[in-house]
Amino acid sequence: MSRHQFVHELESTADHIADASRADLQVLLRRAALLIRNAGGSALIPAPMTR
């Protein structure tokens, strides 16, 4: 599954959270954690803007 497809799946699940099973949410969260862990060098908190 591509990163784009995974992001779409996360967004879709967020839009229909009441319909998602606990197991589905657990799988999505674990995959998201792996994706973030393996991103390497990506800042999750944006650097402060300087003038």
PyMOL commands that place a pseudoatom at each C-alpha (Angstrom):
pseudoatom trace, name=CA, resn=MET, resi=1, chain=A, elem=C, hetatm=0, pos=[0.000, 0.000, 0.000]
pseudoatom trace, name=CA, resn=SER, resi=2, chain=A, elem=C, hetatm=0, pos=[1.385, 3.391, -0.939]
pseudoatom trace, name=CA, resn=ARG, resi=3, chain=A, elem=C, hetatm=0, pos=[1.718, 6.246, 1.526]
pseudoatom trace, name=CA, resn=HIS, resi=4, chain=A, elem=C, hetatm=0, pos=[-0.983, 8.148, -0.386]
pseudoatom trace, name=CA, resn=GLN, resi=5, chain=A, elem=C, hetatm=0, pos=[-3.416, 5.222, -0.100]
pseudoatom trace, name=CA, resn=PHE, resi=6, chain=A, elem=C, hetatm=0, pos=[-2.668, 4.852, 3.601]
pseudoatom trace, name=CA, resn=VAL, resi=7, chain=A, elem=C, hetatm=0, pos=[-3.269, 8.558, 4.264]
pseudoatom trace, name=CA, resn=HIS, resi=8, chain=A, elem=C, hetatm=0, pos=[-6.578, 8.301, 2.385]
pseudoatom trace, name=CA, resn=GLU, resi=9, chain=A, elem=C, hetatm=0, pos=[-7.554, 5.277, 4.505]
pseudoatom trace, name=CA, resn=LEU, resi=10, chain=A, elem=C, hetatm=0, pos=[-6.716, 7.154, 7.721]
pseudoatom trace, name=CA, resn=GLU, resi=11, chain=A, elem=C, hetatm=0, pos=[-8.757, 10.182, 6.632]
pseudoatom trace, name=CA, resn=SER, resi=12, chain=A, elem=C, hetatm=0, pos=[-11.684, 8.032, 5.570]
pseudoatom trace, name=CA, resn=THR, resi=13, chain=A, elem=C, hetatm=0, pos=[-11.685, 6.168, 8.868]
pseudoatom trace, name=CA, resn=ALA, resi=14, chain=A, elem=C, hetatm=0, pos=[-11.525, 9.463, 10.768]
pseudoatom trace, name=CA, resn=ASP, resi=15, chain=A, elem=C, hetatm=0, pos=[-14.574, 10.640, 8.827]
pseudoatom trace, name=CA, resn=HIS, resi=16, chain=A, elem=C, hetatm=0, pos=[-16.482, 7.482, 9.808]
pseudoatom trace, name=CA, resn=ILE, resi=17, chain=A, elem=C, hetatm=0, pos=[-14.976, 6.785, 13.231]
pseudoatom trace, name=CA, resn=ALA, resi=18, chain=A, elem=C, hetatm=0, pos=[-18.255, 5.478, 14.681]
pseudoatom trace, name=CA, resn=ASP, resi=19, chain=A, elem=C, hetatm=0, pos=[-18.313, 2.717, 12.059]
pseudoatom trace, name=CA, resn=ALA, resi=20, chain=A, elem=C, hetatm=0, pos=[-14.727, 1.535, 12.663]
pseudoatom trace, name=CA, resn=SER, resi=21, chain=A, elem=C, hetatm=0, pos=[-14.106, -1.487, 14.834]
pseudoatom trace, name=CA, resn=ARG, resi=22, chain=A, elem=C, hetatm=0, pos=[-11.563, -1.413, 17.620]
pseudoatom trace, name=CA, resn=ALA, resi=23, chain=A, elem=C, hetatm=0, pos=[-9.416, -3.921, 15.704]
pseudoatom trace, name=CA, resn=ASP, resi=24, chain=A, elem=C, hetatm=0, pos=[-9.451, -1.754, 12.559]
pseudoatom trace, name=CA, resn=LEU, resi=25, chain=A, elem=C, hetatm=0, pos=[-8.438, 1.320, 14.557]
pseudoatom trace, name=CA, resn=GLN, resi=26, chain=A, elem=C, hetatm=0, pos=[-5.652, -0.618, 16.247]
pseudoatom trace, name=CA, resn=VAL, resi=27, chain=A, elem=C, hetatm=0, pos=[-4.235, -1.763, 12.903]
pseudoatom trace, name=CA, resn=LEU, resi=28, chain=A, elem=C, hetatm=0, pos=[-4.392, 1.752, 11.449]
pseudoatom trace, name=CA, resn=LEU, resi=29, chain=A, elem=C, hetatm=0, pos=[-2.710, 3.287, 14.491]
pseudoatom trace, name=CA, resn=ARG, resi=30, chain=A, elem=C, hetatm=0, pos=[0.084, 0.697, 14.486]
pseudoatom trace, name=CA, resn=ARG, resi=31, chain=A, elem=C, hetatm=0, pos=[0.700, 1.240, 10.760]
pseudoatom trace, name=CA, resn=ALA, resi=32, chain=A, elem=C, hetatm=0, pos=[0.737, 5.003, 11.291]
pseudoatom trace, name=CA, resn=ALA, resi=33, chain=A, elem=C, hetatm=0, pos=[3.269, 4.615, 14.107]
pseudoatom trace, name=CA, resn=LEU, resi=34, chain=A, elem=C, hetatm=0, pos=[5.514, 2.478, 11.895]
pseudoatom trace, name=CA, resn=LEU, resi=35, chain=A, elem=C, hetatm=0, pos=[5.240, 4.965, 9.052]
pseudoatom trace, name=CA, resn=ILE, resi=36, chain=A, elem=C, hetatm=0, pos=[6.212, 7.847, 11.337]
pseudoatom trace, name=CA, resn=ARG, resi=37, chain=A, elem=C, hetatm=0, pos=[9.022, 5.858, 12.965]
pseudoatom trace, name=CA, resn=ASN, resi=38, chain=A, elem=C, hetatm=0, pos=[10.477, 4.949, 9.585]
pseudoatom trace, name=CA, resn=ALA, resi=39, chain=A, elem=C, hetatm=0, pos=[10.099, 8.446, 8.112]
pseudoatom trace, name=CA, resn=GLY, resi=40, chain=A, elem=C, hetatm=0, pos=[13.491, 9.521, 9.499]
pseudoatom trace, name=CA, resn=GLY, resi=41, chain=A, elem=C, hetatm=0, pos=[14.414, 13.159, 9.483]
pseudoatom trace, name=CA, resn=SER, resi=42, chain=A, elem=C, hetatm=0, pos=[10.848, 14.420, 9.230]
pseudoatom trace, name=CA, resn=ALA, resi=43, chain=A, elem=C, hetatm=0, pos=[9.996, 16.987, 11.876]
pseudoatom trace, name=CA, resn=LEU, resi=44, chain=A, elem=C, hetatm=0, pos=[6.565, 16.505, 13.391]
pseudoatom trace, name=CA, resn=ILE, resi=45, chain=A, elem=C, hetatm=0, pos=[6.692, 19.942, 14.988]
pseudoatom trace, name=CA, resn=PRO, resi=46, chain=A, elem=C, hetatm=0, pos=[7.353, 22.718, 12.488]
pseudoatom trace, name=CA, resn=ALA, resi=47, chain=A, elem=C, hetatm=0, pos=[10.365, 24.900, 13.124]
pseudoatom trace, name=CA, resn=PRO, resi=48, chain=A, elem=C, hetatm=0, pos=[9.550, 28.406, 14.333]
pseudoatom trace, name=CA, resn=MET, resi=49, chain=A, elem=C, hetatm=0, pos=[9.222, 30.931, 11.555]
pseudoatom trace, name=CA, resn=THR, resi=50, chain=A, elem=C, hetatm=0, pos=[11.953, 33.553, 11.421]
pseudoatom trace, name=CA, resn=ARG, resi=51, chain=A, elem=C, hetatm=0, pos=[11.809, 36.914, 9.774]
for i in range(1, 51): cmd.bond("trace and resi %d" % i, "trace and resi %d" % (i + 1))
show_as sticks, trace
zoom trace
